[in-house]
Amino acid sequence: MKMRLMISLGIVGVLTCAGGLYAQNSNGEIDGIAHVAYRVSNLDNELAFLKKLGFEESFAMKHDGHTTEVFVKVNDRQFLEVYPQTEPGERLGWMHVCYESADLNALHDALVSRGLDPTEVRKAAAGNLIMSLKDPDGRTTEFTQYMPGSLHTLDRGKHLGPNRVSDSLLGFDLPVEDLPAAQTFYKKLGFNVESADDALRMTAPGNEKLSIEVRKYVPGALAETLFTVYDARDAEQQLKGQGLDVKRVKTLVFVHDPDGNPLVFLQAQ
């Protein structure tokens, strides 16, 4: 826990503001995080929890009359993607990250040139371009390019809850089995990688508002999704006012969803 706090506090030290959208590059690199996905045991309970954080449902995807995934908006370019568990054996919790790029075909070619094997770029059901690959632990990593007329694009300016505890998805903290393999993987994705004992910290060139940490897996370790807030005390009080069990450690605020997945809110400097 001490190491986790030290690393997270290091992130806070380089933050300059909370919220806001990032500039998009035209060179086919990663611009930011489009969404983080979770699979949950009870979709209604999860959506009710996220509503307590001030996040509103943007749209849902359905198949044969059943909801297959729900997009919950953080801001106009960032979402939480929530999948219901449909089979008892499906693993719950953090599923994948999806990065945004302004030129997905150029990013595809760049990743291939670095020795990665992404899928071909295709149009997804929501109307955006998408591709994916597997990380060293076998998790899916997605990449998207927002397109005119897509469900995400048509929802811009909407469902921006006025009481959102955060308006910026900073990144995530992910336990991994093999740190050297993770370091190689993230470098090939184009990230700047900094090593700190049993953890790695990644940033994207040209986007200081994105931060990724990976740490050596230990039993019971869970992935954390990271958000920024203007004031940790205010965030703590807002979440407690919604009846949530909240823990604040200096400028870090911790809360857990109904399945026990941790969400962390970091105060910007």
Secondary structure, DSSP 8 states (H G I E B T S, - for coil): -HHHHHHHHHHHHH---SS------SSS---EEEEEEEEES-HHHHHHHHHHTT-EEEEEEEETTEEEEEEEEEETTEEEEEEE--STTS--EEEEEEEE-S-HHHHHHHHHHTT------EE-TTSSEEEEEE-TTS-EEEEEE--TTSHHHHTTTSS--TT-S-S-EEEEEEEES-HHHHHHHHHHHT-EEEEETTEEEEEETTEEEEEEEEEE--TT---EEEEEES-HHHHHHHHHHTT--EEEETTEEEEE-TT--EEEEEE--
